[in-house]
Amino acid sequence: MLQKFQSSQPAIELPEALTERQIKILKFVSQGFSSKEIAEKLDISYYTVTTHIKNIYTKLQVNSRTEALHEASRLGLLE
């Protein structure tokens, strides 16, 4: 009986782990900061921020900031 219930629930596939820097950038994104503002806050290049954001999209398997924030929230990364 237990096997029936256990097998019927879909497995949640966890994405590749985000780095500390990627999580920090994602938190800035969640606060509404632009890539340029994030770059200034972290004292890194704008292009480095955009590369991190692209890598976040890849790891979370999303295509936009909104989707990334939703997925990160669902996974508990923004708490």
C-alpha positions as CSV (number, residue, x, y, z in Angstrom):
1,M,0.0,0.0,0.0
2,L,2.8,2.4,0.9
3,Q,4.6,1.7,-2.4
4,K,1.5,2.8,-4.3
5,F,1.5,6.2,-2.7
6,Q,5.3,6.7,-2.9
7,S,5.6,5.9,-6.6
8,S,2.6,8.2,-7.6
9,Q,4.3,11.4,-6.5
10,P,6.6,13.0,-9.1
11,A,10.2,13.3,-8.2
12,I,11.5,16.8,-7.9
13,E,14.6,17.2,-9.9
14,L,17.0,19.5,-8.1
15,P,19.0,21.9,-10.3
16,E,22.8,22.1,-10.3
17,A,23.8,24.0,-7.1
18,L,24.3,27.7,-7.4
19,T,27.5,29.3,-6.1
20,E,27.5,31.8,-3.2
21,R,28.1,34.6,-5.7
22,Q,25.2,33.5,-7.9
23,I,22.8,33.4,-4.9
24,K,24.0,36.8,-3.8
25,I,23.3,38.2,-7.3
26,L,19.9,36.5,-7.3
27,K,19.0,38.1,-4.0
28,F,19.9,41.5,-5.5
29,V,17.7,40.7,-8.5
30,S,14.9,39.8,-6.1
31,Q,15.3,43.3,-4.6
32,G,14.8,44.9,-8.0
33,F,18.4,45.9,-8.7
34,S,19.5,46.1,-12.4
35,S,22.6,44.3,-13.6
36,K,24.4,47.6,-13.7
37,E,23.5,48.4,-10.1
38,I,24.5,44.9,-9.0
39,A,27.8,45.3,-10.7
40,E,28.4,48.6,-8.8
41,K,27.4,47.1,-5.5
42,L,29.7,44.1,-5.9
43,D,32.5,46.0,-7.5
44,I,32.6,43.7,-10.5
45,S,32.0,44.3,-14.2
46,Y,28.5,44.6,-15.7
47,Y,29.4,41.7,-18.1
48,T,30.4,39.5,-15.2
49,V,27.0,40.1,-13.6
50,T,25.2,39.2,-16.9
51,T,27.4,36.1,-17.2
52,H,26.4,35.0,-13.7
53,I,22.7,35.6,-14.5
54,K,23.0,33.5,-17.7
55,N,24.6,30.7,-15.7
56,I,21.8,31.0,-13.1
57,Y,19.2,30.7,-15.8
58,T,21.0,27.6,-17.1
59,K,21.3,26.0,-13.7
60,L,17.6,26.7,-12.8
61,Q,16.5,25.8,-16.3
62,V,14.6,29.1,-16.8
63,N,14.5,31.9,-19.4
64,S,13.8,35.1,-17.4
65,R,14.4,36.9,-14.2
66,T,10.9,36.3,-13.1
67,E,11.1,32.6,-13.7
68,A,14.5,32.5,-11.9
69,L,13.1,34.2,-8.9
70,H,10.1,31.9,-8.8
71,E,12.2,28.8,-9.1
72,A,14.7,30.1,-6.5
73,S,11.9,30.9,-4.1
74,R,10.4,27.5,-4.6
75,L,13.8,25.9,-3.8
76,G,14.2,28.1,-0.7
77,L,17.3,29.9,-2.1
78,L,16.1,33.4,-1.3
79,E,15.3,33.1,2.4
